[in-house]
Amino acid sequence: MADVLERARRSAPVRDAREALEPLLDELMRSLGFERAAVLLYDDDRAALAGGFGVGVPDAIVRELVIPFALPDDPIVAVLRGGLAARIRDATTDERISPATREILARASLGPVVAAPLRSTTDLRATGQDGKSGAATPGWEHHGQWAGVVLLSRAAGVTQSDVDALVPFARQAEEALSLQRDVEVLRETSEAHAIEKEWLWWMVNGVGDAVLVTDSNNDMVLQNRRAELLFRASDEDSAGKRRAVWMNNFLFTAALSTWNLERAGATTSREVTLVDPIEGDELIYEVITTPATNFRVGMRGTVSVLKNVTDIRHIGEELARGRQRLQSAEEEIRIERDRLDLVLRNVPNPIIVVDNDNHIMSMNPAAERLFKPASATARASHTALANDARFTSFLAGLRLDPAMSKRGEIALADPRSDDRLEMEVSATEIRDARGAVMAIVSVMQDIGRLRELERRRLEQVLFDSEKLAATGRLAASIAHEINNPLEAVQNALYLLQKELGAEANNRQYLDIASRETQRMSRILRQMLGFYRQQEAMAETDLNALVEEAGGLVAKRLRERGVQIANQLDPVLPRIRASADQLKQVLLNLLLNAADSMPKGGTITVATQAGAGAETEVFGRDAVQIQVRDTGAGIPDELIAQIFEPFFSTKPGKGTGLGLWVSQGIVQSHGGTMRVRSRVGRGTTFMITLPVQGPQSDVRAV
């Protein structure tokens, strides 16, 4: 294969020389009567004259001729060196010619010959490495130069006149070879340019990025296929694609104009936002621009490479958001951890976490006081060790219980005072995703103190019962004394109503007085035991009751600068209750709220369906009334006493029975009454009532 390629490479100049010289040789041989001719060309690789082609001589024989240029005595080489034609009387016997060459010339019938030099340029000399003419090594170094020798022969022999006749031929051959060489150089250059252009096309279009060239006016001159997808559209494309391509050209040209005004380096990286002509999505491209100059035509422009970084930007943004979320999560975890640590540190109950071998992993400060006291005296250390031993033994016994949460009691000692501590332990197993027990969290509670508090509470209940019994007797006595004059007032009002008639002026005030005295009478009868609550139960509209109670005290409250704001649930269900008793509760709460705001304020009365925070007790079939004020509030130490009889936060004013009676009314309806207050922020009373009334209520048939 290498020999074939080498022969092909060497045959190209022979072919070109034949095309240039063959017409001249044919005409010369006809005019001068030469019968045979052989053309030898200089082969730079072999530094020799090598046979090229023959006329009247087989080319195969001519190609066998190889005359080394290093033989200065060879007459054929001397012709090329001297640049002048010469006659060789008999080349087959000339001793200056090597035997091998003479033998080939004999087979080619080239005996008497005229040797003429062939050159493609004028005044060309072969120079050696030492720079002197005639050196052993030629220097045909300039591209486009040709050199060789033509041998002409006839059977009749050659003469000196034949040599003189070859002078015009040499000039014509020189011109023909120069023209052929120019054509060859042009053809080779065109082929090289076409090859380079083809490779350049593949190189530019083999890149996955869009590449384009713009001139000094920012008009696109060249672009690869990737760039054509963004910036070129045809009439057959859809209107949307043509619009997107127009937009891309506008955006890129505007960006390029802006960049050209900036003073930046030769190669600058920037970004531009384009539109996907197919999908219509927004695309972000990183653009690398490089100034370029076409020296052939003197045109300046810019080479731009557009790299699609949309996914990278989106990934970067998503990573930034993920990093932000991670930082937020870490911050939340840290805050939650600090909060949990703060909670555990402030929980008064000891909390202990142990592993599967009952080794303590962590504990809160309350537990450390039992098992790791800060004052590590000998006595305290001994008590702490004893506590640890009792707890470990106790926990080992609890492990025998298969339940996840276990409960038991243990007796420990306070290392600081050696007081006996009766502790209730609640132990819960912590399991991993596979269900294996990882740790046990134990929470202790000092039930000795709870039992003491329970004992004191029972004593207080008995005391309160005795006090209530005395209160009841006093109330019955007072009610009995008031009842008689009240009956007289009722009779007087009745007679006035009969006398004045229904059409009398201000009859409405007389009716209000009559209703209120009747309500007072019912209250007194209840206190005396003559009233059955069940008989007064009826379907009651709480919203109407709230508005009526507010109307009764509106004038009094306005005089104090107090306003009432009702927030009533329009779909509030009716409840079974005593309207008079609930009105008494509302009036008491409104007046108490007004007393807590001596400088004025706002009382908000709200109703809503449902039990609010007490849903587990009442379920959905309950209603709630809230009375909120903006007063001074009730101190925490007095909250637990406000429902006690004869207790009042207003010294010298009131009897201290209003809230006690109100709570009794609410409880008799099967409801609850709670209070929430903060000093300086106001007080809220929450009354929750069942819709169906108290469970003990027996409805009349």
C-alpha positions as CSV (number, residue, x, y, z in Angstrom):
1,M,0.0,0.0,0.0
2,A,2.8,2.4,0.8
3,D,4.5,1.7,-2.6
4,V,1.2,2.4,-4.3
5,L,0.8,5.7,-2.5
6,E,4.4,6.7,-3.3
7,R,4.0,5.9,-7.0
8,A,0.8,8.0,-7.1
9,R,2.5,10.9,-5.4
10,R,5.4,10.8,-7.9
11,S,3.2,10.3,-10.9
12,A,1.4,13.6,-10.4
13,P,4.3,15.9,-11.5
14,V,5.1,13.5,-14.4
15,R,1.5,13.8,-15.6
16,D,1.6,17.5,-15.3
17,A,4.9,17.8,-17.2
18,R,3.6,15.5,-19.9
19,E,0.5,17.7,-20.4
20,A,2.8,20.8,-20.7
21,L,5.6,19.3,-22.8
22,E,4.0,16.7,-25.1
23,P,2.5,19.1,-27.6
24,L,5.9,21.0,-27.8
25,L,7.8,17.7,-28.2
26,D,5.5,16.5,-31.0
27,E,6.0,19.7,-32.9
28,L,9.7,19.8,-32.3
29,M,10.2,16.2,-33.4
30,R,8.2,16.7,-36.6
31,S,10.1,19.9,-37.5
32,L,13.6,18.6,-36.7
33,G,13.1,14.9,-37.5
34,F,13.7,13.5,-34.1
35,E,12.4,10.0,-33.7
36,R,12.6,9.3,-30.0
37,A,12.5,11.5,-26.8
38,A,12.8,10.8,-23.1
39,V,12.0,13.3,-20.3
40,L,13.8,13.1,-17.0
41,L,12.6,15.1,-14.1
42,Y,14.4,16.0,-10.9
43,D,13.2,14.0,-7.9
44,D,14.0,15.9,-4.7
45,D,13.4,12.9,-2.5
46,R,16.0,10.8,-4.4
47,A,18.2,13.8,-5.3
48,A,18.4,12.4,-8.8
49,L,17.0,12.8,-12.3
50,A,14.3,10.2,-12.7
51,G,12.7,9.1,-15.9
52,G,9.2,10.5,-16.4
53,F,7.8,9.7,-19.8
54,G,8.9,9.0,-23.4
55,V,7.8,9.8,-27.0
56,G,8.7,6.9,-29.2
57,V,10.1,5.2,-26.2
58,P,8.1,3.0,-23.8
59,D,7.4,4.8,-20.6
60,A,8.3,1.8,-18.6
61,I,11.9,1.8,-19.9
62,V,12.1,5.6,-19.4
63,R,11.0,5.2,-15.7
64,E,13.9,2.9,-15.1
65,L,16.3,5.8,-15.6
66,V,17.6,7.2,-12.3
67,I,20.7,9.4,-12.6
68,P,22.0,10.6,-9.2
69,F,22.6,14.4,-9.1
70,A,25.7,13.8,-7.1
71,L,27.5,12.7,-10.3
72,P,28.9,16.0,-11.6
73,D,30.7,14.3,-14.6
74,D,27.6,12.8,-16.0
75,P,26.8,14.9,-19.2
76,I,23.1,14.7,-18.6
77,V,23.4,16.1,-15.1
78,A,25.8,18.7,-16.4
79,V,23.1,20.0,-18.8
80,L,20.7,20.6,-16.0
81,R,23.4,22.2,-13.9
82,G,24.6,24.4,-16.6
83,G,21.2,25.2,-18.1
84,L,22.5,24.8,-21.7
85,A,21.7,22.2,-24.3
86,A,24.5,19.7,-25.2
87,R,25.2,17.0,-27.8
88,I,26.2,13.5,-26.7
89,R,27.7,11.6,-29.6
90,D,26.7,8.2,-28.2
91,A,25.1,7.9,-24.8
92,T,25.3,4.1,-24.8
93,T,29.1,4.2,-24.9
94,D,30.0,7.5,-23.1
95,E,32.2,6.6,-20.1
96,R,30.9,9.6,-18.1
97,I,27.6,7.9,-17.9
98,S,27.2,5.0,-15.4
99,P,26.9,1.5,-16.9
100,A,23.4,1.0,-15.6
101,T,22.2,4.2,-17.2
102,R,24.0,3.3,-20.5
103,E,22.3,-0.1,-20.6
104,I,18.8,1.5,-20.1
105,L,19.6,4.1,-22.8
106,A,20.7,1.3,-25.2
107,R,17.4,-0.5,-24.6
108,A,15.6,2.7,-25.3
109,S,17.6,3.2,-28.5
110,L,18.9,6.5,-27.2
111,G,22.5,6.5,-28.6
112,P,23.3,9.9,-30.2
113,V,21.2,12.4,-28.3
114,V,20.8,16.1,-27.7
115,A,20.1,16.9,-24.0
116,A,18.2,20.1,-23.4
117,P,17.5,21.5,-19.9
118,L,13.9,21.9,-18.6
119,R,13.1,24.6,-16.1
120,S,9.8,26.2,-15.0
121,T,11.4,29.6,-14.0
122,T,14.2,31.7,-15.6
123,D,17.6,32.3,-14.2
124,L,17.3,29.3,-11.7
125,R,20.4,27.7,-10.4
126,A,20.8,24.7,-8.1
127,T,22.7,25.7,-5.0
128,G,24.4,23.4,-2.5
129,Q,24.4,23.5,1.2
130,D,27.5,25.7,1.1
131,G,25.7,28.3,-1.0
132,K,28.1,27.9,-4.0
133,S,26.9,27.0,-7.5
134,G,27.6,23.4,-8.5
135,A,27.7,21.8,-5.1
136,A,26.8,18.1,-4.8
137,T,23.3,18.6,-3.2
138,P,20.8,20.6,-5.2
139,G,18.5,23.2,-3.6
140,W,15.3,23.2,-5.6
141,E,13.5,24.5,-2.5
142,H,11.0,27.0,-3.9
143,H,7.5,25.7,-4.3
144,G,6.3,25.8,-7.9
145,Q,9.8,25.2,-9.5
146,W,10.3,22.5,-12.1
147,A,13.7,21.0,-13.3
148,G,14.6,18.2,-15.7
149,V,16.3,17.2,-18.9
150,V,14.8,16.1,-22.3
151,L,16.8,13.6,-24.4
152,L,16.1,13.8,-28.2
153,S,17.5,11.2,-30.7
154,R,17.3,10.0,-34.3
155,A,18.9,7.1,-36.1
156,A,20.8,9.4,-38.4
157,G,22.6,11.0,-35.5
158,V,22.6,14.5,-34.1
159,T,24.6,17.7,-35.0
160,Q,25.5,21.0,-33.4
161,S,22.8,22.7,-35.4
162,D,20.3,20.5,-33.6
163,V,21.6,21.9,-30.3
164,D,21.2,25.5,-31.6
165,A,17.7,24.6,-32.8
166,L,16.7,23.6,-29.3
167,V,17.2,27.1,-27.9
168,P,13.7,28.3,-28.8
169,F,12.3,25.0,-27.6
170,A,13.9,25.6,-24.2
171,R,12.2,29.0,-23.9
172,Q,8.9,27.5,-25.0
173,A,9.3,24.6,-22.6
174,E,10.1,27.0,-19.8
175,E,6.9,29.0,-20.5
176,A,4.8,25.9,-20.8
177,L,6.2,24.4,-17.6
178,S,5.7,27.7,-15.7
179,L,2.1,27.9,-17.0
180,Q,1.4,24.3,-16.1
181,R,3.0,24.8,-12.7
182,D,0.9,27.9,-12.1
183,V,-2.2,25.9,-13.1
184,E,-1.2,23.1,-10.8
185,V,-0.5,25.4,-7.9
186,L,-3.8,27.1,-8.5
187,R,-5.6,23.7,-8.6
188,E,-3.7,22.5,-5.6
189,T,-4.5,25.7,-3.7
190,S,-8.2,25.5,-4.7
191,E,-8.4,21.9,-3.7
192,A,-6.6,22.7,-0.4
193,H,-9.0,25.6,0.1
194,A,-12.0,23.4,-0.6
195,I,-10.7,20.7,1.7
196,E,-10.0,23.2,4.5
197,K,-13.4,24.7,3.9
198,E,-15.0,21.3,4.2
199,W,-13.1,20.5,7.4
200,L,-13.9,23.9,8.7
201,W,-17.6,23.2,8.0
202,W,-17.5,19.9,9.8
203,M,-15.5,21.4,12.7
204,V,-17.9,24.3,13.2
205,N,-21.0,22.2,12.8
206,G,-19.6,19.4,14.9
207,V,-19.6,21.7,17.9
208,G,-22.7,21.4,20.0
209,D,-22.9,25.2,20.6
210,A,-24.2,27.9,18.2
211,V,-21.3,29.7,16.4
212,L,-21.8,32.8,14.3
213,V,-19.9,35.6,12.7
214,T,-21.2,39.2,12.6
215,D,-19.8,42.2,10.7
216,S,-19.1,45.7,12.0
217,N,-22.9,46.5,11.7
218,N,-23.7,43.4,13.8
219,D,-25.3,41.7,10.8
220,M,-24.9,38.0,10.7
221,V,-22.4,36.9,8.0
222,L,-21.9,33.2,8.8
223,Q,-23.5,30.7,11.2
224,N,-23.5,27.0,11.9
225,R,-26.5,24.8,12.0
226,R,-27.0,25.3,15.8
227,A,-27.1,29.0,15.2
228,E,-29.5,28.6,12.3
229,L,-32.0,27.0,14.6
230,L,-32.1,30.2,16.7
231,F,-31.6,32.9,14.1
232,R,-33.0,31.7,10.8
233,A,-36.5,30.9,9.7
234,S,-38.1,30.3,6.3
235,D,-41.5,31.2,4.9
236,E,-42.7,27.6,5.4
237,D,-42.2,27.9,9.2
238,S,-45.0,28.8,11.5
239,A,-45.8,32.4,12.5
240,G,-44.8,31.6,16.1
241,K,-41.4,30.3,15.0
242,R,-40.7,33.3,12.7
243,R,-41.7,35.6,15.6
244,A,-39.4,33.8,18.0
245,V,-36.5,34.0,15.4
246,W,-37.1,37.7,14.9
247,M,-37.1,38.2,18.6
248,N,-33.8,36.3,19.0
249,N,-32.1,38.4,16.2
250,F,-33.3,41.6,17.9
251,L,-32.2,40.5,21.4
252,F,-28.8,39.3,20.2
253,T,-28.1,42.3,18.0
254,A,-29.1,44.6,20.8
255,A,-26.9,42.8,23.3
256,L,-24.0,42.7,20.8
257,S,-24.3,46.4,20.2
258,T,-24.1,47.1,24.0
259,W,-21.1,44.8,24.4
260,N,-19.3,46.5,21.6
261,L,-19.6,49.8,23.5
262,E,-18.0,48.3,26.5
263,R,-14.2,48.2,27.0
264,A,-13.4,44.6,27.5
265,G,-10.7,42.1,26.7
266,A,-10.3,40.4,23.4
267,T,-12.3,37.4,24.5
268,T,-15.2,38.2,26.8
269,S,-17.9,36.0,28.3
270,R,-21.4,37.4,28.8
271,E,-25.0,36.2,29.0
272,V,-28.1,36.8,26.8
273,T,-31.6,35.5,27.1
274,L,-33.3,34.1,23.9
275,V,-36.4,32.2,23.0
276,D,-36.7,28.6,21.9
277,P,-38.3,28.8,18.4
278,I,-39.8,25.3,18.8
279,E,-41.0,25.2,22.4
280,G,-41.3,28.9,23.2
281,D,-39.3,28.5,26.4
282,E,-36.8,31.0,27.8
283,L,-33.2,30.0,27.1
284,I,-30.1,31.5,28.8
285,Y,-26.9,31.5,26.7
286,E,-23.4,32.2,27.8
287,V,-21.8,34.2,24.9
288,I,-18.1,34.3,24.2
289,T,-17.2,37.0,21.8
290,T,-13.9,37.5,20.0
291,P,-13.1,40.4,17.6
292,A,-12.0,39.2,14.2
293,T,-10.6,40.8,11.0
294,N,-10.8,39.4,7.5
295,F,-7.5,40.7,6.1
296,R,-8.3,39.5,2.6
297,V,-11.2,42.0,2.3
298,G,-10.3,44.3,5.2
299,M,-13.6,43.6,7.1
300,R,-13.9,43.7,10.9
301,G,-16.4,41.6,12.8
302,T,-17.0,39.5,15.8
303,V,-17.0,35.7,16.3
304,S,-19.6,34.6,18.9
305,V,-20.0,31.2,20.5
306,L,-23.3,30.7,22.3
307,K,-23.4,28.0,25.0
308,N,-26.8,27.0,26.4
309,V,-26.6,27.3,30.2
310,T,-30.3,27.2,30.9
311,D,-30.2,23.9,32.6
312,I,-27.1,24.9,34.5
313,R,-28.6,28.1,35.6
314,H,-31.8,26.3,36.7
315,I,-29.8,23.7,38.5
316,G,-27.8,26.4,40.1
317,E,-30.9,28.3,41.2
318,E,-32.4,25.0,42.4
319,L,-29.2,24.3,44.3
320,A,-29.3,27.8,45.8
321,R,-32.9,27.3,46.8
322,G,-32.1,23.9,48.2
323,R,-29.1,25.3,50.1
324,Q,-31.4,28.0,51.4
325,R,-34.0,25.4,52.4
326,L,-31.3,23.3,54.0
327,Q,-30.0,26.3,55.9
328,S,-33.5,27.2,57.0
329,A,-34.1,23.6,58.0
330,E,-30.8,23.5,59.9
331,E,-31.8,26.8,61.6
332,E,-35.3,25.4,62.4
333,I,-33.6,22.2,63.8
334,R,-31.2,24.3,65.8
335,I,-34.1,26.4,67.1
336,E,-36.1,23.3,67.8
337,R,-33.2,21.7,69.5
338,D,-32.6,24.7,71.6
339,R,-36.3,25.0,72.4
340,L,-36.4,21.3,73.3
341,D,-33.3,21.7,75.5
342,L,-34.9,24.8,77.1
343,V,-38.1,22.9,77.7
344,L,-36.3,19.9,79.2
345,R,-34.2,22.2,81.4
346,N,-37.3,23.9,82.7
347,V,-39.5,20.9,83.2
348,P,-39.6,20.3,86.9
349,N,-40.0,16.5,86.5
350,P,-36.9,14.4,86.1
351,I,-36.4,13.0,82.6
352,I,-33.9,10.2,81.9
353,V,-32.9,8.5,78.6
354,V,-31.2,5.1,78.9
355,D,-29.9,2.6,76.3
356,N,-30.7,-1.1,76.0
357,D,-28.0,-1.8,78.7
358,N,-29.7,0.6,81.1
359,H,-26.8,3.0,80.8
360,I,-27.9,6.6,81.2
361,M,-27.5,8.5,77.9
362,S,-28.9,11.9,78.9
363,M,-31.0,13.6,81.5
364,N,-32.4,17.0,82.3
365,P,-31.2,19.2,85.3
366,A,-34.1,17.9,87.5
367,A,-32.8,14.3,87.0
368,E,-29.2,15.4,87.5
369,R,-30.1,16.7,90.9
370,L,-31.2,13.1,91.8
371,F,-28.4,11.1,90.1
372,K,-25.5,13.5,89.6
373,P,-25.8,16.3,92.2
374,A,-23.6,19.3,91.7
375,S,-22.5,19.4,95.4
376,A,-20.6,16.0,95.2
377,T,-20.2,15.5,98.9
378,A,-19.6,12.0,100.2
379,R,-23.2,11.8,101.5
380,A,-24.8,13.2,98.4
381,S,-22.7,10.9,96.1
382,H,-23.8,7.9,98.2
383,T,-27.4,8.9,98.0
384,A,-27.1,9.4,94.2
385,L,-25.5,6.0,93.7
386,A,-28.3,4.4,95.8
387,N,-30.9,6.2,93.6
388,D,-29.1,5.0,90.4
389,A,-29.2,1.4,91.7
390,R,-32.9,1.6,92.6
391,F,-33.8,3.1,89.3
392,T,-31.8,0.6,87.3
393,S,-33.4,-2.3,89.2
394,F,-36.8,-0.8,88.8
395,L,-36.3,-0.2,85.0
396,A,-35.1,-3.8,84.6
397,G,-38.4,-5.0,86.1
398,L,-40.4,-2.7,83.9
399,R,-38.7,-4.2,80.8
400,L,-40.5,-7.4,81.5
401,D,-43.8,-5.6,80.5
402,P,-44.4,-6.1,76.8
403,A,-46.2,-2.8,76.4
404,M,-44.3,0.1,74.8
405,S,-45.3,2.5,77.6
406,K,-44.9,1.3,81.2
407,R,-45.8,2.9,84.5
408,G,-44.7,2.2,88.1
409,E,-43.7,3.8,91.4
410,I,-40.3,4.0,93.0
411,A,-39.0,5.4,96.3
412,L,-35.9,7.6,96.0
413,A,-34.1,10.1,98.2
414,D,-33.1,13.7,97.8
415,P,-29.3,13.9,97.8
416,R,-29.4,17.4,99.3
417,S,-31.8,16.8,102.2
418,D,-32.2,13.0,102.3
419,D,-36.0,13.5,102.1
420,R,-38.0,10.5,100.9
421,L,-39.4,11.0,97.4
422,E,-42.3,8.9,96.1
423,M,-41.8,9.0,92.3
424,E,-44.2,7.7,89.6
425,V,-42.2,6.6,86.6
426,S,-43.6,6.6,83.0
427,A,-41.2,4.7,80.7
428,T,-41.7,4.7,76.9
429,E,-39.6,2.7,74.4
430,I,-38.1,4.5,71.4
431,R,-37.9,2.3,68.3
432,D,-36.2,2.7,65.0
433,A,-37.7,2.1,61.5
434,R,-37.3,-1.6,61.8
435,G,-39.0,-1.8,65.2
436,A,-35.9,-2.4,67.3
437,V,-35.7,-0.7,70.7
438,M,-33.1,2.1,70.6
439,A,-33.7,3.7,74.0
440,I,-36.1,4.2,76.8
441,V,-37.3,7.6,77.9
442,S,-38.4,7.8,81.6
443,V,-40.4,10.7,83.1
444,M,-40.6,10.9,86.9
445,Q,-43.2,12.7,88.9
446,D,-43.2,13.4,92.6
447,I,-46.6,11.9,93.5
448,G,-45.9,12.4,97.2
449,R,-46.5,16.2,96.7
450,L,-49.5,15.5,94.6
451,R,-51.0,13.3,97.3
452,E,-50.4,16.1,99.8
453,L,-52.1,18.6,97.5
454,E,-55.0,16.3,97.0
455,R,-55.4,15.9,100.8
456,R,-55.4,19.7,101.2
457,R,-57.9,20.1,98.3
458,L,-60.3,17.7,100.1
459,E,-60.0,19.7,103.2
460,Q,-60.7,22.8,101.3
461,V,-63.8,21.2,99.7
462,L,-65.2,20.3,103.1
463,F,-64.5,23.8,104.3
464,D,-66.2,25.3,101.2
465,S,-69.2,23.0,101.7
466,E,-69.6,24.2,105.2
467,K,-69.3,27.8,104.0
468,L,-71.8,27.3,101.3
469,A,-74.2,25.7,103.7
470,A,-74.0,28.8,105.9
471,T,-74.3,31.0,102.8
472,G,-77.4,29.1,101.7
473,R,-79.1,29.6,105.1
474,L,-78.2,33.3,105.0
475,A,-79.5,33.6,101.4
476,A,-82.8,31.9,102.3
477,S,-83.3,34.3,105.2
478,I,-82.6,37.3,103.0
479,A,-84.8,36.0,100.3
480,H,-87.7,35.4,102.8
481,E,-87.4,39.0,104.1
482,I,-87.3,40.5,100.6
483,N,-90.0,38.3,99.1
484,N,-92.9,40.0,101.0
485,P,-92.2,43.6,100.0
486,L,-91.5,42.4,96.5
487,E,-95.0,40.8,96.3
488,A,-96.4,44.2,97.3
489,V,-94.5,45.9,94.6
490,Q,-95.7,43.3,92.0
491,N,-99.3,43.9,93.1
492,A,-98.9,47.6,92.8
493,L,-97.4,47.3,89.3
494,Y,-100.3,45.0,88.4
495,L,-102.9,47.5,89.5
496,L,-101.1,50.4,87.7
497,Q,-101.1,48.3,84.4
498,K,-104.8,47.6,84.8
499,E,-105.6,51.3,85.5
500,L,-103.5,52.8,82.8
501,G,-104.4,50.3,80.1
502,A,-102.4,49.1,77.1
503,E,-102.5,52.5,75.3
504,A,-101.0,54.6,78.0
505,N,-97.9,56.6,77.5
506,N,-94.6,55.1,78.7
507,R,-96.5,51.8,79.2
508,Q,-93.3,50.0,78.0
509,Y,-91.3,51.1,81.1
510,L,-94.1,49.8,83.4
511,D,-93.9,46.5,81.5
512,I,-90.2,46.3,81.9
513,A,-90.5,47.0,85.7
514,S,-93.2,44.3,85.9
515,R,-91.0,41.7,84.1
516,E,-88.0,42.5,86.2
517,T,-89.9,42.2,89.5
518,Q,-91.3,38.9,88.3
519,R,-87.7,37.7,87.5
520,M,-86.6,38.8,91.0
521,S,-89.5,36.9,92.5
522,R,-88.5,33.7,90.6
523,I,-84.9,34.1,91.8
524,L,-86.1,34.5,95.4
525,R,-88.4,31.5,95.0
526,Q,-85.4,29.5,93.7
527,M,-83.4,30.5,96.7
528,L,-86.2,29.5,99.0
529,G,-86.5,26.1,97.3
530,F,-90.0,26.8,95.8
531,Y,-88.7,26.8,92.1
532,R,-88.0,23.8,90.0
533,Q,-85.4,24.5,87.3
534,Q,-86.8,22.0,84.9
535,E,-90.0,23.8,84.5
536,A,-88.3,27.0,83.3
537,M,-86.3,25.2,80.5
538,A,-87.4,26.2,77.0
539,E,-86.0,26.8,73.5
540,T,-83.9,29.9,73.9
541,D,-82.3,32.2,71.3
542,L,-79.0,33.2,72.8
543,N,-78.3,35.9,70.2
544,A,-81.6,37.7,71.2
545,L,-80.8,37.2,74.8
546,V,-77.4,38.9,74.4
547,E,-79.0,41.8,72.6
548,E,-81.7,42.2,75.3
549,A,-79.1,42.1,78.1
550,G,-77.0,44.7,76.3
551,G,-80.0,46.9,75.9
552,L,-80.8,46.9,79.6
553,V,-77.3,48.2,80.6
554,A,-76.5,50.2,77.5
555,K,-77.3,53.6,79.0
556,R,-75.4,52.9,82.2
557,L,-72.3,51.7,80.2
558,R,-72.4,54.7,77.9
559,E,-72.2,57.0,80.9
560,R,-69.0,55.2,81.9
561,G,-67.5,55.5,78.3
562,V,-67.9,51.8,77.7
563,Q,-69.1,50.4,74.4
564,I,-70.6,47.0,73.6
565,A,-69.6,45.2,70.4
566,N,-71.6,42.1,69.5
567,Q,-70.1,39.3,67.3
568,L,-73.0,37.0,67.0
569,D,-73.1,33.7,65.0
570,P,-76.0,34.0,62.5
571,V,-76.5,30.2,62.4
572,L,-76.3,29.7,66.1
573,P,-78.7,26.9,67.1
574,R,-81.3,27.5,69.8
575,I,-80.6,25.8,73.1
576,R,-82.8,24.4,75.9
577,A,-82.2,26.7,78.8
578,S,-83.7,29.2,81.3
579,A,-83.7,32.6,79.6
580,D,-84.0,34.5,82.9
581,Q,-81.1,32.8,84.5
582,L,-78.8,33.1,81.5
583,K,-79.8,36.8,81.2
584,Q,-78.8,37.2,84.9
585,V,-75.4,35.7,84.1
586,L,-74.8,38.0,81.1
587,L,-75.9,41.1,83.1
588,N,-73.5,40.2,85.9
589,L,-70.6,39.7,83.4
590,L,-71.3,43.0,81.6
591,L,-71.4,45.0,84.8
592,N,-68.2,43.4,86.2
593,A,-66.5,44.2,82.9
594,A,-67.6,47.8,83.1
595,D,-66.3,48.0,86.7
596,S,-62.9,46.8,85.4
597,M,-62.7,49.7,83.0
598,P,-63.1,53.0,85.0
599,K,-61.6,55.0,82.1
600,G,-63.8,53.4,79.5
601,G,-63.2,50.7,76.9
602,T,-64.9,48.0,74.9
603,I,-66.8,44.9,75.8
604,T,-67.0,42.3,73.1
605,V,-69.8,39.6,73.3
606,A,-69.3,36.8,70.8
607,T,-71.4,33.6,70.2
608,Q,-70.3,30.6,68.2
609,A,-71.5,27.1,67.5
610,G,-69.3,24.3,68.9
611,A,-67.5,23.8,72.2
612,G,-64.2,25.4,71.2
613,A,-61.4,24.0,73.4
614,E,-63.9,21.8,75.2
615,T,-64.9,19.8,72.1
616,E,-63.9,16.5,73.8
617,V,-66.5,17.2,76.6
618,F,-69.4,18.6,74.6
619,G,-68.7,17.5,71.1
620,R,-70.3,19.5,68.2
621,D,-73.7,20.0,69.9
622,A,-72.8,22.9,72.1
623,V,-72.6,26.7,71.9
624,Q,-70.2,29.1,73.5
625,I,-70.5,32.7,74.7
626,Q,-67.4,34.9,75.2
627,V,-67.4,38.2,77.1
628,R,-64.1,40.0,76.6
629,D,-63.1,43.4,78.1
630,T,-60.1,45.6,77.8
631,G,-59.8,46.3,81.5
632,A,-57.0,46.0,84.0
633,G,-57.2,42.2,84.2
634,I,-57.1,39.8,87.2
635,P,-53.8,38.9,88.9
636,D,-52.9,35.2,88.6
637,E,-53.0,34.7,92.3
638,L,-56.7,35.8,92.4
639,I,-57.9,33.8,89.5
640,A,-58.6,30.7,91.5
641,Q,-60.7,32.7,94.1
642,I,-63.0,34.7,91.9
643,F,-65.8,32.1,91.9
644,E,-65.8,31.8,95.7
645,P,-68.8,33.3,97.5
646,F,-68.2,36.7,99.2
647,F,-64.9,37.1,97.4
648,S,-64.6,40.4,95.5
649,T,-61.8,42.2,93.7
650,K,-63.6,45.5,94.4
651,P,-63.1,46.4,98.1
652,G,-66.1,48.2,99.6
653,K,-68.2,47.5,96.5
654,G,-70.4,44.5,95.8
655,T,-71.2,41.3,97.8
656,G,-68.9,38.9,96.1
657,L,-71.7,36.6,95.1
658,G,-72.2,37.5,91.4
659,L,-69.7,35.1,89.8
660,W,-70.5,32.4,92.4
661,V,-74.2,32.6,91.5
662,S,-73.4,32.8,87.8
663,Q,-71.2,29.7,87.9
664,G,-73.9,27.9,89.7
665,I,-76.5,28.8,87.0
666,V,-74.1,27.7,84.2
667,Q,-73.4,24.4,86.0
668,S,-77.1,23.8,86.6
669,H,-77.5,24.0,82.8
670,G,-74.8,21.3,82.3
671,G,-72.2,23.8,81.1
672,T,-68.9,25.2,82.1
673,M,-67.6,28.7,82.9
674,R,-63.9,29.5,82.5
675,V,-61.9,32.7,82.7
676,R,-58.7,33.8,81.0
677,S,-57.0,37.0,82.1
678,R,-53.7,38.9,81.8
679,V,-52.9,42.0,83.9
680,G,-53.2,45.1,81.8
681,R,-54.6,43.1,78.8
682,G,-58.2,42.5,79.9
683,T,-60.3,39.4,80.9
684,T,-62.3,36.9,78.9
685,F,-65.1,34.8,80.4
686,M,-66.1,31.7,78.3
687,I,-69.4,30.0,78.9
688,T,-70.0,26.7,77.1
689,L,-73.6,25.3,77.2
690,P,-75.0,22.0,75.7
691,V,-77.7,22.5,73.0
692,Q,-80.0,19.9,74.6
693,G,-79.7,21.3,78.1
694,P,-78.6,19.5,81.2
695,Q,-78.7,15.7,81.3
696,S,-81.0,15.7,84.3
697,D,-83.6,17.8,82.5
698,V,-86.9,16.0,82.1
699,R,-88.9,17.5,79.3
700,A,-92.7,17.8,79.8
701,V,-94.8,15.8,77.4
